[in-house]
Structures are given as structure tokens and as C-alpha cells.
Amino acid sequence: MKKIICLLVLVIISGCYSLGNLDRLRMHNRQNLMKLHIGMTKEEALEIMGTQTATDYFYSQRVTATNPYRSEILQGKDKTLEIIYYYTDKKGASFHPMSGMTGIADDELTPLVFDEGKLIGWGWSFLQENIQKYEIRWR
């Protein structure tokens, strides 16, 4: 009898679970990354990735992610790259009890790399290769 009750409780609990707003945004962004291709314009890439905003609360702390999450221009010797970051991964807790900080870490983002308005690649390893290749100063 106890096993049946435990199983019933487990089924009810699992049925009540739903994805949070940030989980849905990450999933949406990961799915959209698969629709990108090298050579597309910045406007085409931004249209595919979208402009959603998602907010969740962790331990009463508000965490918000926007699409795109942030962008920056990186200047090298002979090259200027535009980097647009999207929230795609959850590496750890969004709430850090020791610091009291909430937020999204860099390693939870995926960089899209543009050269002269064209998508040339994405991902951290691609960005790092280009930072070295074009001798770009970066944080």
C-alpha cells in the first residue's frame, strides 16, 4: 500500500512540474541556433533568434534574460568583430548564496560572431580562435 501511495504522489508531483520562463527561453534559443548558417546577415540572424524577454525568481531574487542578452564590438589589428550573445545554457544556480548575486554567467551564453554584418560563426571556441587570429584585446 505504501508503494502505491508513493508512486501516486510521485506521478502527481511530476505532472505539476513545468518549465520556467528562463528554461523556455534557453530551449527556444538552442533550437534557433540550429537554424543559423554562415553568411547570413545580422538582420536575418536576429530575426531567427528573436527578441523575447524572460524573467524568473530564485530565492525571491529576480533574474531576467533578454534576446539578445548583450552585444559588444571587438577591435583587432585589422578586423572589427561584432559579438551578440544569447542565453542558451544553465551551468549552475542562477542564485549564488555566498555573494547574494543573481544573474547569468558568461558561460551560459552563446556568442554569435559577425564580420561586416555577416555571420561568420558562433560559440566560445569560434570566438576564441578569432580573438587570437586577429590579435583582439578582450577582457
PAFIBA-139154 format. One record per atom (N, C-alpha, C): residue number from 1; x, y, z; residue in one letter; atom name. Coordinates in Angstrom, 3 decimals. Layout:
n NUM; px X; py Y; pz Z; res A; atom CA
...
This chain:
n 1; px 0.814; py -1.190; pz 0.000; res M; atom N
n 1; px 0.000; py 0.000; pz 0.000; res M; atom CA
n 1; px 0.865; py 1.265; pz 0.000; res M; atom C
n 2; px 1.937; py 1.276; pz 0.822; res K; atom N
n 2; px 2.831; py 2.438; pz 0.875; res K; atom CA
n 2; px 3.470; py 2.696; pz -0.483; res K; atom C
n 3; px 3.833; py 1.631; pz -1.186; res K; atom N
n 3; px 4.449; py 1.781; pz -2.505; res K; atom CA
n 3; px 3.484; py 2.427; pz -3.488; res K; atom C
n 4; px 2.227; py 2.045; pz -3.432; res I; atom N
n 4; px 1.224; py 2.608; pz -4.328; res I; atom CA
n 4; px 1.025; py 4.088; pz -4.029; res I; atom C
n 5; px 0.963; py 4.434; pz -2.754; res I; atom N
n 5; px 0.791; py 5.839; pz -2.364; res I; atom CA
n 5; px 2.004; py 6.659; pz -2.804; res I; atom C
n 6; px 3.205; py 6.150; pz -2.586; res C; atom N
n 6; px 4.432; py 6.844; pz -3.003; res C; atom CA
n 6; px 4.446; py 7.036; pz -4.510; res C; atom C
n 7; px 4.071; py 6.007; pz -5.248; res L; atom N
n 7; px 4.038; py 6.101; pz -6.703; res L; atom CA
n 7; px 3.017; py 7.131; pz -7.155; res L; atom C
n 8; px 1.856; py 7.146; pz -6.520; res L; atom N
n 8; px 0.814; py 8.109; pz -6.850; res L; atom CA
n 8; px 1.284; py 9.539; pz -6.582; res L; atom C
n 9; px 1.920; py 9.761; pz -5.437; res V; atom N
n 9; px 2.451; py 11.087; pz -5.099; res V; atom CA
n 9; px 3.504; py 11.520; pz -6.122; res V; atom C
n 10; px 4.382; py 10.608; pz -6.510; res L; atom N
n 10; px 5.412; py 10.907; pz -7.494; res L; atom CA
n 10; px 4.807; py 11.301; pz -8.832; res L; atom C
n 11; px 3.792; py 10.592; pz -9.273; res V; atom N
n 11; px 3.116; py 10.909; pz -10.533; res V; atom CA
n 11; px 2.463; py 12.285; pz -10.460; res V; atom C
n 12; px 1.820; py 12.586; pz -9.356; res I; atom N
n 12; px 1.161; py 13.885; pz -9.196; res I; atom CA
n 12; px 2.188; py 15.009; pz -9.202; res I; atom C
n 13; px 3.275; py 14.832; pz -8.472; res I; atom N
n 13; px 4.323; py 15.864; pz -8.414; res I; atom CA
n 13; px 4.944; py 16.080; pz -9.782; res I; atom C
n 14; px 5.282; py 15.007; pz -10.473; res S; atom N
n 14; px 5.917; py 15.159; pz -11.787; res S; atom CA
n 14; px 4.958; py 15.799; pz -12.784; res S; atom C
n 15; px 3.657; py 15.568; pz -12.633; res G; atom N
n 15; px 2.680; py 16.191; pz -13.514; res G; atom CA
n 15; px 2.531; py 17.671; pz -13.269; res G; atom C
n 16; px 2.880; py 18.134; pz -12.089; res C; atom N
n 16; px 2.771; py 19.551; pz -11.750; res C; atom CA
n 16; px 3.995; py 20.348; pz -12.175; res C; atom C
n 17; px 5.070; py 19.655; pz -12.533; res Y; atom N
n 17; px 6.298; py 20.355; pz -12.902; res Y; atom CA
n 17; px 6.117; py 21.056; pz -14.240; res Y; atom C
n 18; px 6.538; py 22.279; pz -14.323; res S; atom N
n 18; px 6.520; py 22.983; pz -15.610; res S; atom CA
n 18; px 7.815; py 23.758; pz -15.759; res S; atom C
n 19; px 8.166; py 24.009; pz -16.991; res L; atom N
n 19; px 9.381; py 24.768; pz -17.266; res L; atom CA
n 19; px 9.173; py 26.220; pz -16.874; res L; atom C
n 20; px 10.206; py 26.835; pz -16.315; res G; atom N
n 20; px 10.156; py 28.252; pz -16.012; res G; atom CA
n 20; px 10.377; py 29.071; pz -17.268; res G; atom C
n 21; px 10.165; py 30.371; pz -17.151; res N; atom N
n 21; px 10.342; py 31.261; pz -18.297; res N; atom CA
n 21; px 11.756; py 31.210; pz -18.854; res N; atom C
n 22; px 12.754; py 31.208; pz -17.971; res L; atom N
n 22; px 14.142; py 31.165; pz -18.435; res L; atom CA
n 22; px 14.459; py 29.834; pz -19.105; res L; atom C
n 23; px 13.902; py 28.744; pz -18.595; res D; atom N
n 23; px 14.100; py 27.437; pz -19.222; res D; atom CA
n 23; px 13.550; py 27.443; pz -20.645; res D; atom C
n 24; px 12.377; py 28.006; pz -20.816; res R; atom N
n 24; px 11.772; py 28.069; pz -22.156; res R; atom CA
n 24; px 12.599; py 28.939; pz -23.090; res R; atom C
n 25; px 13.109; py 30.056; pz -22.590; res L; atom N
n 25; px 13.930; py 30.936; pz -23.424; res L; atom CA
n 25; px 15.210; py 30.232; pz -23.854; res L; atom C
n 26; px 15.882; py 29.548; pz -22.928; res R; atom N
n 26; px 17.099; py 28.797; pz -23.274; res R; atom CA
n 26; px 16.805; py 27.751; pz -24.343; res R; atom C
n 27; px 15.722; py 27.005; pz -24.172; res M; atom N
n 27; px 15.357; py 25.959; pz -25.121; res M; atom CA
n 27; px 15.057; py 26.581; pz -26.495; res M; atom C
n 28; px 14.325; py 27.671; pz -26.507; res H; atom N
n 28; px 13.999; py 28.393; pz -27.745; res H; atom CA
n 28; px 15.286; py 28.844; pz -28.447; res H; atom C
n 29; px 16.208; py 29.413; pz -27.684; res N; atom N
n 29; px 17.461; py 29.900; pz -28.269; res N; atom CA
n 29; px 18.315; py 28.759; pz -28.814; res N; atom C
n 30; px 18.399; py 27.648; pz -28.102; res R; atom N
n 30; px 19.174; py 26.491; pz -28.592; res R; atom CA
n 30; px 18.569; py 25.946; pz -29.879; res R; atom C
n 31; px 17.248; py 25.875; pz -29.949; res Q; atom N
n 31; px 16.594; py 25.401; pz -31.168; res Q; atom CA
n 31; px 16.865; py 26.353; pz -32.336; res Q; atom C
n 32; px 16.840; py 27.647; pz -32.065; res N; atom N
n 32; px 17.061; py 28.622; pz -33.126; res N; atom CA
n 32; px 18.506; py 28.651; pz -33.607; res N; atom C
n 33; px 19.465; py 28.312; pz -32.742; res L; atom N
n 33; px 20.861; py 28.237; pz -33.189; res L; atom CA
n 33; px 21.013; py 27.258; pz -34.352; res L; atom C
n 34; px 20.214; py 26.200; pz -34.350; res M; atom N
n 34; px 20.296; py 25.196; pz -35.409; res M; atom CA
n 34; px 19.768; py 25.711; pz -36.741; res M; atom C
n 35; px 19.076; py 26.830; pz -36.732; res K; atom N
n 35; px 18.536; py 27.415; pz -37.964; res K; atom CA
n 35; px 19.504; py 28.418; pz -38.601; res K; atom C
n 36; px 20.567; py 28.765; pz -37.892; res L; atom N
n 36; px 21.535; py 29.737; pz -38.403; res L; atom CA
n 36; px 22.459; py 29.086; pz -39.418; res L; atom C
n 37; px 22.993; py 29.918; pz -40.311; res H; atom N
n 37; px 24.022; py 29.428; pz -41.234; res H; atom CA
n 37; px 25.020; py 30.545; pz -41.523; res H; atom C
n 38; px 26.235; py 30.127; pz -41.798; res I; atom N
n 38; px 27.319; py 31.061; pz -42.087; res I; atom CA
n 38; px 26.941; py 31.904; pz -43.312; res I; atom C
n 39; px 27.222; py 33.200; pz -43.216; res G; atom N
n 39; px 26.983; py 34.101; pz -44.337; res G; atom CA
n 39; px 25.676; py 34.855; pz -44.261; res G; atom C
n 40; px 24.787; py 34.462; pz -43.360; res M; atom N
n 40; px 23.537; py 35.204; pz -43.264; res M; atom CA
n 40; px 23.815; py 36.584; pz -42.671; res M; atom C
n 41; px 22.938; py 37.524; pz -42.980; res T; atom N
n 41; px 23.122; py 38.878; pz -42.471; res T; atom CA
n 41; px 22.787; py 38.935; pz -40.987; res T; atom C
n 42; px 23.262; py 39.986; pz -40.356; res K; atom N
n 42; px 22.961; py 40.201; pz -38.941; res K; atom CA
n 42; px 21.448; py 40.296; pz -38.735; res K; atom C
n 43; px 20.758; py 40.981; pz -39.629; res E; atom N
n 43; px 19.311; py 41.134; pz -39.515; res E; atom CA
n 43; px 18.607; py 39.781; pz -39.607; res E; atom C
n 44; px 19.045; py 38.918; pz -40.517; res E; atom N
n 44; px 18.450; py 37.587; pz -40.652; res E; atom CA
n 44; px 18.668; py 36.769; pz -39.378; res E; atom C
n 45; px 19.881; py 36.823; pz -38.842; res A; atom N
n 45; px 20.198; py 36.076; pz -37.621; res A; atom CA
n 45; px 19.374; py 36.583; pz -36.441; res A; atom C
n 46; px 19.247; py 37.899; pz -36.307; res L; atom N
n 46; px 18.462; py 38.475; pz -35.213; res L; atom CA
n 46; px 16.989; py 38.102; pz -35.348; res L; atom C
n 47; px 16.493; py 38.051; pz -36.568; res E; atom N
n 47; px 15.097; py 37.669; pz -36.777; res E; atom CA
n 47; px 14.862; py 36.216; pz -36.355; res E; atom C
n 48; px 15.797; py 35.339; pz -36.695; res I; atom N
n 48; px 15.668; py 33.931; pz -36.303; res I; atom CA
n 48; px 15.756; py 33.774; pz -34.791; res I; atom C
n 49; px 16.710; py 34.453; pz -34.163; res M; atom N
n 49; px 16.915; py 34.290; pz -32.726; res M; atom CA
n 49; px 15.817; py 34.953; pz -31.894; res M; atom C
n 50; px 15.198; py 35.990; pz -32.417; res G; atom N
n 50; px 14.073; py 36.615; pz -31.735; res G; atom CA
n 50; px 14.469; py 37.668; pz -30.720; res G; atom C
n 51; px 13.437; py 38.285; pz -30.131; res T; atom N
n 51; px 13.640; py 39.393; pz -29.190; res T; atom CA
n 51; px 12.850; py 39.193; pz -27.895; res T; atom C
n 52; px 12.672; py 37.946; pz -27.479; res Q; atom N
n 52; px 11.915; py 37.665; pz -26.267; res Q; atom CA
n 52; px 12.660; py 38.113; pz -25.009; res Q; atom C
n 53; px 11.888; py 38.310; pz -23.967; res T; atom N
n 53; px 12.418; py 38.574; pz -22.633; res T; atom CA
n 53; px 11.772; py 37.583; pz -21.672; res T; atom C
n 54; px 12.566; py 37.048; pz -20.761; res A; atom N
n 54; px 12.042; py 36.090; pz -19.780; res A; atom CA
n 54; px 12.546; py 36.464; pz -18.396; res A; atom C
n 55; px 11.683; py 36.253; pz -17.400; res T; atom N
n 55; px 12.030; py 36.543; pz -16.011; res T; atom CA
n 55; px 11.578; py 35.378; pz -15.134; res T; atom C
n 56; px 12.439; py 34.997; pz -14.209; res D; atom N
n 56; px 12.098; py 34.021; pz -13.182; res D; atom CA
n 56; px 12.592; py 34.565; pz -11.855; res D; atom C
n 57; px 12.130; py 33.961; pz -10.775; res Y; atom N
n 57; px 12.536; py 34.354; pz -9.432; res Y; atom CA
n 57; px 13.209; py 33.175; pz -8.751; res Y; atom C
n 58; px 14.376; py 33.431; pz -8.159; res F; atom N
n 58; px 15.116; py 32.428; pz -7.416; res F; atom CA
n 58; px 15.366; py 32.982; pz -6.029; res F; atom C
n 59; px 14.846; py 32.311; pz -5.024; res Y; atom N
n 59; px 15.010; py 32.758; pz -3.643; res Y; atom CA
n 59; px 14.620; py 34.227; pz -3.501; res Y; atom C
n 60; px 13.507; py 34.599; pz -4.085; res S; atom N
n 60; px 12.964; py 35.965; pz -4.063; res S; atom CA
n 60; px 13.813; py 36.961; pz -4.844; res S; atom C
n 61; px 14.782; py 36.479; pz -5.599; res Q; atom N
n 61; px 15.612; py 37.355; pz -6.410; res Q; atom CA
n 61; px 15.173; py 37.237; pz -7.869; res Q; atom C
n 62; px 15.018; py 38.350; pz -8.522; res R; atom N
n 62; px 14.554; py 38.382; pz -9.907; res R; atom CA
n 62; px 15.745; py 38.225; pz -10.858; res R; atom C
n 63; px 15.622; py 37.299; pz -11.831; res V; atom N
n 63; px 16.635; py 37.100; pz -12.867; res V; atom CA
n 63; px 15.935; py 37.263; pz -14.208; res V; atom C
n 64; px 16.446; py 38.175; pz -15.043; res T; atom N
n 64; px 15.844; py 38.454; pz -16.339; res T; atom CA
n 64; px 16.871; py 38.237; pz -17.440; res T; atom C
n 65; px 16.416; py 37.632; pz -18.529; res A; atom N
n 65; px 17.250; py 37.468; pz -19.724; res A; atom CA
n 65; px 16.496; py 38.048; pz -20.904; res A; atom C
n 66; px 17.201; py 38.803; pz -21.715; res T; atom N
n 66; px 16.612; py 39.370; pz -22.920; res T; atom CA
n 66; px 17.297; py 38.762; pz -24.136; res T; atom C
n 67; px 16.636; py 38.822; pz -25.251; res N; atom N
n 67; px 17.237; py 38.425; pz -26.526; res N; atom CA
n 67; px 17.442; py 39.664; pz -27.369; res N; atom C
n 68; px 18.629; py 39.941; pz -27.820; res P; atom N
n 68; px 19.869; py 39.324; pz -27.350; res P; atom CA
n 68; px 20.177; py 39.764; pz -25.930; res P; atom C
n 69; px 21.018; py 38.958; pz -25.252; res Y; atom N
n 69; px 21.336; py 39.254; pz -23.859; res Y; atom CA
n 69; px 22.254; py 40.469; pz -23.755; res Y; atom C
n 70; px 23.247; py 40.523; pz -24.641; res R; atom N
n 70; px 24.128; py 41.696; pz -24.722; res R; atom CA
n 70; px 24.899; py 41.618; pz -26.025; res R; atom C
n 71; px 25.579; py 42.705; pz -26.345; res S; atom N
n 71; px 26.412; py 42.727; pz -27.547; res S; atom CA
n 71; px 27.633; py 43.593; pz -27.283; res S; atom C
n 72; px 28.646; py 43.390; pz -28.113; res E; atom N
n 72; px 29.852; py 44.207; pz -27.986; res E; atom CA
n 72; px 30.603; py 44.214; pz -29.314; res E; atom C
n 73; px 31.442; py 45.211; pz -29.474; res I; atom N
n 73; px 32.310; py 45.330; pz -30.637; res I; atom CA
n 73; px 33.729; py 45.041; pz -30.168; res I; atom C
n 74; px 34.420; py 44.144; pz -30.879; res L; atom N
n 74; px 35.810; py 43.820; pz -30.554; res L; atom CA
n 74; px 36.696; py 44.296; pz -31.700; res L; atom C
n 75; px 37.697; py 45.095; pz -31.346; res Q; atom N
n 75; px 38.589; py 45.683; pz -32.336; res Q; atom CA
n 75; px 39.934; py 44.987; pz -32.291; res Q; atom C
n 76; px 40.369; py 44.481; pz -33.435; res G; atom N
n 76; px 41.678; py 43.855; pz -33.551; res G; atom CA
n 76; px 42.587; py 44.691; pz -34.424; res G; atom C
n 77; px 43.739; py 44.104; pz -34.786; res K; atom N
n 77; px 44.694; py 44.810; pz -35.644; res K; atom CA
n 77; px 44.046; py 45.258; pz -36.950; res K; atom C
n 78; px 43.510; py 44.305; pz -37.684; res D; atom N
n 78; px 42.938; py 44.606; pz -38.992; res D; atom CA
n 78; px 41.486; py 44.190; pz -39.090; res D; atom C
n 79; px 40.840; py 43.968; pz -37.969; res K; atom N
n 79; px 39.497; py 43.404; pz -38.006; res K; atom CA
n 79; px 38.657; py 43.942; pz -36.868; res K; atom C
n 80; px 37.385; py 44.223; pz -37.172; res T; atom N
n 80; px 36.409; py 44.593; pz -36.164; res T; atom CA
n 80; px 35.302; py 43.553; pz -36.212; res T; atom C
n 81; px 35.040; py 42.927; pz -35.075; res L; atom N
n 81; px 34.002; py 41.914; pz -34.990; res L; atom CA
n 81; px 32.890; py 42.396; pz -34.069; res L; atom C
n 82; px 31.664; py 42.091; pz -34.431; res E; atom N
n 82; px 30.537; py 42.373; pz -33.557; res E; atom CA
n 82; px 30.080; py 41.040; pz -32.968; res E; atom C
n 83; px 29.926; py 41.013; pz -31.654; res I; atom N
n 83; px 29.529; py 39.807; pz -30.952; res I; atom CA
n 83; px 28.167; py 40.052; pz -30.307; res I; atom C
n 84; px 27.237; py 39.140; pz -30.576; res I; atom N
n 84; px 25.906; py 39.224; pz -29.985; res I; atom CA
n 84; px 25.693; py 37.932; pz -29.205; res I; atom C
n 85; px 25.349; py 38.071; pz -27.930; res Y; atom N
n 85; px 25.248; py 36.930; pz -27.017; res Y; atom CA
n 85; px 23.790; py 36.567; pz -26.744; res Y; atom C
n 86; px 23.528; py 35.245; pz -26.732; res Y; atom N
n 86; px 22.206; py 34.727; pz -26.412; res Y; atom CA
n 86; px 22.310; py 33.736; pz -25.258; res Y; atom C
n 87; px 21.311; py 33.760; pz -24.398; res Y; atom N
n 87; px 21.233; py 32.874; pz -23.236; res Y; atom CA
n 87; px 20.797; py 31.486; pz -23.705; res Y; atom C
n 88; px 21.693; py 30.485; pz -23.566; res T; atom N
n 88; px 21.416; py 29.152; pz -24.100; res T; atom CA
n 88; px 21.671; py 28.012; pz -23.126; res T; atom C
n 89; px 22.375; py 28.249; pz -22.044; res D; atom N
n 89; px 22.767; py 27.163; pz -21.152; res D; atom CA
n 89; px 22.582; py 27.564; pz -19.703; res D; atom C
n 90; px 22.384; py 26.556; pz -18.865; res K; atom N
n 90; px 22.347; py 26.782; pz -17.425; res K; atom CA
n 90; px 23.450; py 25.920; pz -16.827; res K; atom C
n 91; px 24.498; py 26.564; pz -16.366; res K; atom N
n 91; px 25.662; py 25.844; pz -15.833; res K; atom CA
n 91; px 25.560; py 25.591; pz -14.343; res K; atom C
n 92; px 24.858; py 26.434; pz -13.644; res G; atom N
n 92; px 24.737; py 26.300; pz -12.189; res G; atom CA
n 92; px 23.507; py 27.048; pz -11.738; res G; atom C
n 93; px 23.450; py 27.270; pz -10.457; res A; atom N
n 93; px 22.311; py 28.010; pz -9.911; res A; atom CA
n 93; px 22.397; py 29.463; pz -10.338; res A; atom C
n 94; px 21.269; py 30.039; pz -10.664; res S; atom N
n 94; px 21.235; py 31.450; pz -11.019; res S; atom CA
n 94; px 21.350; py 32.333; pz -9.790; res S; atom C
n 95; px 21.214; py 31.741; pz -8.636; res F; atom N
n 95; px 21.369; py 32.472; pz -7.385; res F; atom CA
n 95; px 22.602; py 31.935; pz -6.684; res F; atom C
n 96; px 23.492; py 32.822; pz -6.314; res H; atom N
n 96; px 24.732; py 32.442; pz -5.649; res H; atom CA
n 96; px 24.650; py 32.880; pz -4.195; res H; atom C
n 97; px 24.327; py 31.956; pz -3.275; res P; atom N
n 97; px 24.081; py 32.321; pz -1.880; res P; atom CA
n 97; px 25.255; py 33.027; pz -1.213; res P; atom C
n 98; px 26.478; py 32.676; pz -1.575; res M; atom N
n 98; px 27.639; py 33.283; pz -0.911; res M; atom CA
n 98; px 27.742; py 34.773; pz -1.215; res M; atom C
n 99; px 27.455; py 35.141; pz -2.460; res S; atom N
n 99; px 27.581; py 36.551; pz -2.827; res S; atom CA
n 99; px 26.244; py 37.273; pz -2.807; res S; atom C
n 100; px 25.151; py 36.498; pz -2.809; res G; atom N
n 100; px 23.836; py 37.120; pz -2.893; res G; atom CA
n 100; px 23.518; py 37.594; pz -4.296; res G; atom C
n 101; px 24.397; py 37.287; pz -5.249; res M; atom N
n 101; px 24.228; py 37.747; pz -6.625; res M; atom CA
n 101; px 23.294; py 36.823; pz -7.387; res M; atom C
n 102; px 22.475; py 37.399; pz -8.210; res T; atom N
n 102; px 21.684; py 36.624; pz -9.156; res T; atom CA
n 102; px 22.084; py 37.088; pz -10.541; res T; atom C
n 103; px 21.993; py 36.186; pz -11.483; res G; atom N
n 103; px 22.301; py 36.605; pz -12.827; res G; atom CA
n 103; px 22.738; py 35.453; pz -13.691; res G; atom C
n 104; px 23.151; py 35.816; pz -14.875; res I; atom N
n 104; px 23.534; py 34.858; pz -15.895; res I; atom CA
n 104; px 25.019; py 35.038; pz -16.159; res I; atom C
n 105; px 25.750; py 33.944; pz -16.067; res A; atom N
n 105; px 27.202; py 33.977; pz -16.262; res A; atom CA
n 105; px 27.539; py 33.895; pz -17.751; res A; atom C
n 106; px 28.737; py 34.351; pz -18.100; res D; atom N
n 106; px 29.180; py 34.326; pz -19.494; res D; atom CA
n 106; px 29.107; py 32.930; pz -20.104; res D; atom C
n 107; px 29.460; py 31.907; pz -19.330; res D; atom N
n 107; px 29.476; py 30.558; pz -19.896; res D; atom CA
n 107; px 28.069; py 29.985; pz -20.100; res D; atom C
n 108; px 27.040; py 30.754; pz -19.748; res E; atom N
n 108; px 25.666; py 30.363; pz -20.020; res E; atom CA
n 108; px 25.144; py 31.021; pz -21.297; res E; atom C
n 109; px 26.013; py 31.781; pz -21.953; res L; atom N
n 109; px 25.667; py 32.496; pz -23.182; res L; atom CA
n 109; px 26.360; py 31.854; pz -24.373; res L; atom C
n 110; px 25.788; py 32.038; pz -25.547; res T; atom N
n 110; px 26.433; py 31.621; pz -26.790; res T; atom CA
n 110; px 26.678; py 32.872; pz -27.616; res T; atom C
n 111; px 27.950; py 33.129; pz -27.983; res P; atom N
n 111; px 28.250; py 34.299; pz -28.808; res P; atom CA
n 111; px 28.028; py 34.008; pz -30.294; res P; atom C
n 112; px 27.380; py 34.944; pz -30.987; res L; atom N
n 112; px 27.291; py 34.931; pz -32.443; res L; atom CA
n 112; px 28.290; py 35.962; pz -32.926; res L; atom C
n 113; px 29.133; py 35.600; pz -33.889; res V; atom N
n 113; px 30.225; py 36.456; pz -34.328; res V; atom CA
n 113; px 29.940; py 36.967; pz -35.742; res V; atom C
n 114; px 29.945; py 38.294; pz -35.880; res F; atom N
n 114; px 29.658; py 38.941; pz -37.161; res F; atom CA
n 114; px 30.865; py 39.733; pz -37.631; res F; atom C
n 115; px 31.130; py 39.663; pz -38.915; res D; atom N
n 115; px 32.179; py 40.443; pz -39.566; res D; atom CA
n 115; px 31.527; py 41.184; pz -40.723; res D; atom C
n 116; px 31.568; py 42.500; pz -40.672; res E; atom N
n 116; px 30.963; py 43.353; pz -41.692; res E; atom CA
n 116; px 29.502; py 42.980; pz -41.938; res E; atom C
n 117; px 28.772; py 42.735; pz -40.845; res G; atom N
n 117; px 27.344; py 42.473; pz -40.925; res G; atom CA
n 117; px 26.956; py 41.070; pz -41.358; res G; atom C
n 118; px 27.936; py 40.175; pz -41.494; res K; atom N
n 118; px 27.663; py 38.788; pz -41.891; res K; atom CA
n 118; px 28.056; py 37.845; pz -40.765; res K; atom C
n 119; px 27.250; py 36.825; pz -40.544; res L; atom N
n 119; px 27.539; py 35.824; pz -39.526; res L; atom CA
n 119; px 28.685; py 34.942; pz -40.020; res L; atom C
n 120; px 29.763; py 34.900; pz -39.229; res I; atom N
n 120; px 30.913; py 34.066; pz -39.624; res I; atom CA
n 120; px 31.058; py 32.841; pz -38.728; res I; atom C
n 121; px 30.287; py 32.762; pz -37.638; res G; atom N
n 121; px 30.337; py 31.597; pz -36.761; res G; atom CA
n 121; px 29.748; py 31.916; pz -35.413; res G; atom C
n 122; px 29.682; py 30.882; pz -34.572; res W; atom N
n 122; px 29.161; py 31.076; pz -33.220; res W; atom CA
n 122; px 29.780; py 30.064; pz -32.279; res W; atom C
n 123; px 29.672; py 30.362; pz -30.991; res G; atom N
n 123; px 30.232; py 29.507; pz -29.949; res G; atom CA
n 123; px 31.515; py 30.091; pz -29.396; res G; atom C
n 124; px 31.843; py 29.662; pz -28.167; res W; atom N
n 124; px 33.008; py 30.207; pz -27.466; res W; atom CA
n 124; px 34.320; py 29.822; pz -28.127; res W; atom C
n 125; px 34.451; py 28.605; pz -28.604; res S; atom N
n 125; px 35.719; py 28.212; pz -29.231; res S; atom CA
n 125; px 35.929; py 28.987; pz -30.522; res S; atom C
n 126; px 34.858; py 29.214; pz -31.289; res F; atom N
n 126; px 34.983; py 30.013; pz -32.510; res F; atom CA
n 126; px 35.399; py 31.441; pz -32.176; res F; atom C
n 127; px 34.786; py 32.021; pz -31.154; res L; atom N
n 127; px 35.144; py 33.380; pz -30.740; res L; atom CA
n 127; px 36.597; py 33.445; pz -30.294; res L; atom C
n 128; px 37.036; py 32.494; pz -29.477; res Q; atom N
n 128; px 38.427; py 32.482; pz -29.007; res Q; atom CA
n 128; px 39.420; py 32.366; pz -30.167; res Q; atom C
n 129; px 39.125; py 31.514; pz -31.140; res E; atom N
n 129; px 40.003; py 31.370; pz -32.315; res E; atom CA
n 129; px 40.163; py 32.693; pz -33.046; res E; atom C
n 130; px 39.071; py 33.428; pz -33.197; res N; atom N
n 130; px 39.121; py 34.704; pz -33.909; res N; atom CA
n 130; px 39.782; py 35.790; pz -33.088; res N; atom C
n 131; px 39.647; py 35.730; pz -31.790; res I; atom N
n 131; px 40.342; py 36.694; pz -30.922; res I; atom CA
n 131; px 41.853; py 36.517; pz -31.080; res I; atom C
n 132; px 42.308; py 35.286; pz -31.113; res Q; atom N
n 132; px 43.737; py 35.017; pz -31.314; res Q; atom CA
n 132; px 44.169; py 35.353; pz -32.739; res Q; atom C
n 133; px 43.388; py 34.935; pz -33.707; res K; atom N
n 133; px 43.718; py 35.136; pz -35.112; res K; atom CA
n 133; px 43.896; py 36.622; pz -35.449; res K; atom C
n 134; px 43.011; py 37.458; pz -34.944; res Y; atom N
n 134; px 43.049; py 38.878; pz -35.270; res Y; atom CA
n 134; px 43.670; py 39.728; pz -34.164; res Y; atom C
n 135; px 44.314; py 39.075; pz -33.200; res E; atom N
n 135; px 45.004; py 39.758; pz -32.104; res E; atom CA
n 135; px 44.124; py 40.818; pz -31.448; res E; atom C
n 136; px 42.955; py 40.365; pz -31.015; res I; atom N
n 136; px 41.997; py 41.256; pz -30.392; res I; atom CA
n 136; px 42.224; py 41.279; pz -28.892; res I; atom C
n 137; px 42.233; py 42.472; pz -28.335; res R; atom N
n 137; px 42.286; py 42.602; pz -26.877; res R; atom CA
n 137; px 40.892; py 42.413; pz -26.349; res R; atom C
n 138; px 40.810; py 41.519; pz -25.367; res W; atom N
n 138; px 39.486; py 41.185; pz -24.837; res W; atom CA
n 138; px 39.632; py 40.858; pz -23.372; res W; atom C
n 139; px 38.704; py 41.272; pz -22.580; res R; atom N
n 139; px 38.718; py 41.118; pz -21.129; res R; atom CA
n 139; px 39.717; py 40.141; pz -20.682; res R; atom C
